Amino acid sequence: MKTQTIATTDTVCTPELFQFPPVKKRQVAASFSGGDVTSDGGLPLLRQLDRRLGLTKAMAKVLPDPRDPALIEHSQHSLLRQRIYGLCHGYEDLNDHDTLRLDPVWQTAVEQIS
């Protein structure tokens, strides 16, 4: 079965600078050219709190790990952090983590944890 490819061009309708009405004689504007954006800005704070308190590290020490050590790619501590941090940010499904790994804040947090 042959499919046709149609060439399209993306239309950019976002203005460089969006002006709002002044507030108390101050000019208010928004720019949508900020680059990568995340909704998970609290993750670095959560990571620092966990480091300071050592909660996930303590959990990893007391929870049994029935996996074969020869086949382990990720530590139990690393898996606990990923799961708990995801839950704290409202991501209840494990399949969300595949999308989250592309988020700039999550990438930074993982790099700093490792």
PEBEL-V227639 format. One record per residue. RES is the residue in three letters. OMEGA is omega in radians with two decimals (* if undefined). D_FIRST is the distance of its C-alpha to the first C-alpha in Angstrom with 2 decimals. Layout:
# PEBEL-V227639
RES,OMEGA,D_FIRST  RES,OMEGA,D_FIRST
This chain:
# PEBEL-V227639
MET,3.13,0.00  LYS,3.07,3.79  THR,3.11,6.60  GLN,3.04,10.09  THR,-3.14,13.01  ILE,3.12,16.19  ALA,3.10,19.44  THR,3.04,21.93  THR,3.11,25.48  ASP,3.09,27.27  THR,3.12,30.28  VAL,-3.08,33.37  CYS,-3.09,35.75  THR,3.10,38.10  PRO,3.12,41.49  GLU,-3.10,43.09  LEU,-3.14,46.12  PHE,-3.09,46.50  GLN,3.03,50.11  PHE,3.06,51.72  PRO,3.13,55.09  PRO,3.08,58.03  VAL,-3.11,59.49  LYS,3.10,63.27  LYS,3.09,63.26  ARG,3.12,60.58  GLN,3.12,57.37  VAL,-3.13,54.21  ALA,3.09,50.84  ALA,3.09,47.51  SER,-3.11,45.19  PHE,-3.14,41.58  SER,-3.05,41.26  GLY,-3.13,42.56  GLY,-3.10,39.65  ASP,-3.10,38.74  VAL,3.11,40.18  THR,3.03,40.78  SER,-3.07,42.14  ASP,-3.10,43.68  GLY,3.14,46.71  GLY,-3.10,48.99  LEU,3.11,47.45  PRO,3.09,49.78  LEU,3.11,52.75  LEU,3.13,51.61  ARG,3.14,51.13  GLN,3.10,54.63  LEU,3.11,56.17  ASP,3.09,54.63  ARG,-3.09,55.91  ARG,-3.10,59.37  LEU,3.13,59.67  GLY,-3.08,57.76  LEU,-3.10,56.32  THR,3.10,53.05  LYS,3.12,54.91  ALA,3.11,57.50  MET,-3.14,54.89  ALA,-3.14,53.15  LYS,-3.06,56.54  VAL,3.12,57.38  LEU,3.12,54.04  PRO,3.11,53.38  ASP,-3.06,50.38  PRO,-3.08,49.43  ARG,3.09,46.70  ASP,-3.10,47.17  PRO,-3.13,48.55  ALA,-3.09,46.85  LEU,-3.06,43.40  ILE,3.07,44.07  GLU,-3.12,42.07  HIS,-3.14,43.34  SER,3.10,46.90  GLN,3.10,47.76  HIS,3.13,49.42  SER,3.13,46.24  LEU,3.09,44.22  LEU,3.11,46.99  ARG,-3.12,47.06  GLN,-3.09,43.34  ARG,-3.10,43.49  ILE,3.11,46.74  TYR,3.11,45.88  GLY,3.12,42.59  LEU,3.13,44.50  CYS,3.13,47.15  HIS,3.05,44.60  GLY,3.11,43.07  TYR,-3.02,40.00  GLU,-3.11,40.47  ASP,3.13,37.21  LEU,-3.14,36.63  ASN,3.06,32.99  ASP,-3.07,34.47  HIS,3.10,35.80  ASP,3.08,32.41  THR,-3.09,32.23  LEU,-3.10,35.95  ARG,3.09,35.84  LEU,-3.14,34.31  ASP,-3.07,37.23  PRO,-3.14,39.83  VAL,3.13,42.80  TRP,3.13,41.42  GLN,3.14,40.61  THR,-3.13,44.19  ALA,-3.14,45.68  VAL,3.12,43.91  GLU,-3.10,45.00  GLN,3.11,48.56  ILE,-3.04,48.63  SER,*,47.47
